[in-house]
Amino acid sequence: MRAFAADEKPPQFVLYSFDGGYQNDRWDYFQDVAEEADAKFTVYQSGIHLLADENREFYQAPGNKPGYVNKELGGDEAEIAARVTNINEAYAQGHEIGTHMNGHLCATADYGGDKWSTEEWLDELGQFQEMFADPRGVNGYGEDFPEMQVPLSAIQGTRLPCLDGTWKELVPAFKEVGIEYDTSRGADSVGVSWPYQDDGIWEFEMPIVYSPVLAEKGRDYPMVMAMDYNFWISGNGGEESDTEELRQFQLETYRYMYESTYHGNRAPLVFGNHFNTWAGNAFNPAVAQSMREFCGNEDTYCVTYQQMIDWLELQDPEVLAAWQEREASATGEDAAELGW
């Protein structure tokens, strides 16, 4: 945590994150892996994963009927209690909790987040805050149910469901509730680049990168967004098969991204994932293995987004601007040089 001079190489930061926070066993799994790897991660929690199935109509997405959602609710009292305990433990260990909003209503919904106004996003965020701050009260549980120990002031970042939302409507809502950064914007060009501020909000784009695996398969466009769901769709169209092939697809692409960026522009790596069991649990083991491989390397730090922003804001603005102007890494142009 210091300012770097213009003639110094910045460290290689790696940002691991997970959307949803639903599967309780994955909280335990990644806390163990992170401790082993000396890493921190960020979970973008969905509010409805703290709402019991029987209480579904407590949530009403903007412009939709009460209880309408596009993903699981929280289950029963025991499941939600375990989830609250996992969130509390992860936060106490230095991991970060952000928001993934609530009902996962995307552009595919009749009235999803791509259509919402600032007032509607404030409604969605307000409902998230209510469910997150007091799952005991929202669900009507007794005093033996664990209290949420993560303050709302700690929720400073977001990844939008399906990355859907209109920036001009989002920014005023973000600022009103204390959101300092977003990591929902898909990059408009290939490669890993430095984060930047837009309307006072730090933006960590979801990178679209070259994949040596896709290139080896002869794809005309050997690029993929660095998120497990996109590896799944690009790998086999979302089929529940090819577990080992999909695992290696993600892991080898992450390895190339790391090598290219470490030896290139040193931009922070954004690895977006989910707690999931897709395709026979293809992806979580790949993420865990990459964490073990990268986080102990020289000049490499696996941090939360809030830690990353603290570091960015220590830097001389002119030095940071020069880093932001560097050519993107992980475009494929250096693949042969790096042995890929």
N, C-alpha and C positions, 0 to 999 in steps of 0.2 A: 504494500500500500504506500506507494510514493510516486512522485511525478518522474517521468522518464524524459531524457533529453532527446533532441532531434536525431542525434547520431547513435542512439541506442536502439537495440531491438526490443520491442515490447514483449512481454510474456505471451505464451499461447494459452488463452482462456478457453474452456469448454463448458457449455451450458446445456446440461441434461435436464429435460423436463418431461412431464407426463400429464396428459389431459384426463380429467374425470375424477380420479381418486376413488373408484368404486370397489375394486377387488381388494379385500382386506389382506389376503396373503401376499399380495404384491407390495404393499406397504412394508411388511416385515422383510420380504426378500430384498428390496432395494435399500432399505436401511442397513441390512447386513453387508451387502455388496459395497455400499458407499463407505461404511466404516473400514472395510478391508482395503479399499482403494484410496482412502483419504480424500473423499469427494463429497460435495454437496449437490443437491438437486432441488428442483422446483416442481411442485404439483399444482396444477390449475384445477381446483376443486369445483365440481358441479354442485350447486345448492340442493337440487332434488335428491342427491345421494344422501342427504341428511334428513329427508322427509319420508316418513313411513308410507308404504303402499296404501294403507287404509286412509291416510290423510291427504291423498293426492290432490283433492280439490282446494287445498290451502293455497296451492300455486296456480296462478293464472297468467300465462304468457301474454304479453301485449297483443291485443287483437284476436285472441283465441279463447275458447271455452275453458272454464276451470278444469284443471286436471289433465289437460291435453299436453303430452310430452312425446318426444321422439327417442327416448332412451329409458333405461331402468330408473325406477325410484329407489329409495334407500333400503327396502326390505322390511324386516321386523325390528323390534326394539333391540334384540341382541346384536344384530348386524350393525345397526346404527351406532350402538354403544361401542362396539369394537372399532368402528371407523373413527369416531371421535377420539378414542384413546390413541389410535395410530396417528391421527393428525397432531394431537398434543405431543406425542413422543417425538415425532419427526421435527416439529418446530423447536422443541427443547434441545434437539441435537444439532440445530443450526441450519436445517433445511428450510426452504421457503414455501409458503402457501400463497397462491394467487387465485384468481377467479376464472372459471370456464363458464360463467353465467349459470343457467338453470336447465331449461327444457330441451336444449340442443335443437332449436327450431331454425333451420337453415333456409337457403333459397328454394329448396325443394318443397318446403311447406307452403300452404296457401297464403299464410301471412307470417313470414319468417324474418329473421334479423336483418336481411338485406333491405327490407322495406321500413324498418322502424325509425321513428323520429328520435330526437334527443330526449323528449319527454318519455317516450316509451322505453328507451334504454335506461333512463333513470328509474323507471318502474321496475324493469328487470333487475337492475343492480340493487335497488332497495329490497326486493324480495330475496335476492341472494344474501344480502347482509342480515336480514331477519332470520333466515333459515340457518345461516352459518353461526351467527352470534349466540343463538339460544335454541339448539335442537331439542333440548329437554322441554322448554316451554312450548315451542311450536307443536311438538307431538303429544304434549300432555303427559309426559312421563314423571315418575316420582323422584324423590330426592336421592335415591341410590343410582340414578343415571348420571354418567360423568358430565361435568361442565366443560364447555369449550374454553380452552385456556389460551387460544390465539386471539389477540385483540384485532378488531376490525382495522385498526390503523396499520397493521402489518400487511394487509392486502393491498399491494401497490402495483400489481401487474396483471395482465390478462392475455389469454388466448381465446379468441372468439370461436364458438362452434362453427365448424366447416370454414373457418376464416372469413365468415360473411358479415359485412356491416359497411355502412357508408361513413367515411372518415369525418366529413363535416358534421354529421349528426352525433358521432361518437365522442369527439374531442370535448365539447362542453360537458357531456355527462361524465367522462373520465375525470375532468378537472374538479367537478363538483364533489365527487366521492373520493378523491385522493389517489386516483390511478396515475402513476408516474411513467409507466412504460407499457408497450403493447408488443406482442410477437405473433401477429396475425396476418401481416401483409406478405403475400407471396412476392418473391423477387421478380422484377420485370426483365432481368437478364440472368444469364448463367453464371454461377460462381458464388464464392463466399466473400462478402464485403463487410466493412466495418459498420456498426450501428450508427445512427444519426438521430437528431431531434427534428420533429415535424410538429409545428404548432405547440412547442414546449413539451411534447411527449416523446420520450425515447422510443425509437422503433428498431426492433430486432427482426429483420425480415426472415421469413422462412426460405432458406436458400434452395435453388434448383441447381443440381450439380451433375457433373460427369460421373458415370458409373462404369468402371472397367468391366464389370460383369455384363452389363448391357452391351458394351462395345464388343466383347468377346462373342456374344450371341448374334452379332451382326445387325443390331437395331439401327435403323436409319437415324434415330434421335436417341442417343444413349444417355439421356438425362433423366433425373428423377428428383422430386422434392425430398428433402432429408427428413422424412417422417415415416414411421412404420406403416401406417395405412397406405401411403403412396407406394412403398416398396411392395406391399401386398397386391395392390391393384396393377401396378406395372409388371410385377413378377408373374402373376398367373390369373389376373382378372378377378381376384377376390375368392378363389376357390379354396376349399378346406383340404388342401393337399400340398405336396412339394415342400414339406416342412424344412428339411435340411437345405434344400436349394434356396429357399427364401431366407433362411437364417444366414447363409453365406453371402447372399446378395446384399443384405443390409450390412453385415459386418465388413465385407471387403470394400464396400462403398464408403463406409465410415472410416476405414483405415486409409483409403486414398485421400479422403477429405482432410484427415488429420495430417498426413505427410505433406500434402500439397500446401496446406495453410501454414504449417510449422516452418517449412522451408520457403514460404512465399510471403504473403502480406501480413501474416500473424493476426488476421481478423478473428474475433471470437467465433467459435464454432457453435451453431445452433442446431441441436439434435432434438427434434420433437417426437415424442412417443406417447403411448397410452399404456395403462395397466390393462392387459388384454390376454386372451388365449387364442388369438386368431391363427388359423392354419396349423393347428396342433402345437400351439405355443412356439411359433417360429421366431418371434421377434424379441421378447424380453431377454432370453439368454444371449442374443447378439449384442443388445445394449449393455448388458452386464459385463460381457467379455471385453467390449471396447472400453468400458470404464476401468476395468482392471489393467488394461494395456496402456491407456493414455495417461491416466491421472497421476501416476508416479514418475513420469518422465521429466527430464530436466527442463526447467522453464515452463512447465505446464501446470495449470491450476484449474481444477474442476469446481466451479463456484455457482452460487445462485445469481439470479439476475440483479437482485438488490446489491450484492457484493460487487458485481460487474459495474453497475452504475456508480457506486461509491468510488471505484477506481477511475472510471472515465472522467468523473467530475474533479478528480485531483490533477488531471493532465492539463498542460498548457494548451489553450484552444488552438494555437497555430500548429503545434505538434500533432494534436488530434486531427486537425483538418488535413494535414499532410498524409496521415495514415488513411484517412477516409478516401483520399484521392488515389491511393495505390490500386494497381490492377487487381481484379478479383482472382482468388485462388480457386482450385478445384474445377477449372473449366475444361480440363482434358488436355490442354496444350503442353503440360509438363509430364503427362502420364508416362511416356517412353523414358524420359530422363530419370524419373523416379522408379523405374523398373516395373511399371504397370502395363 
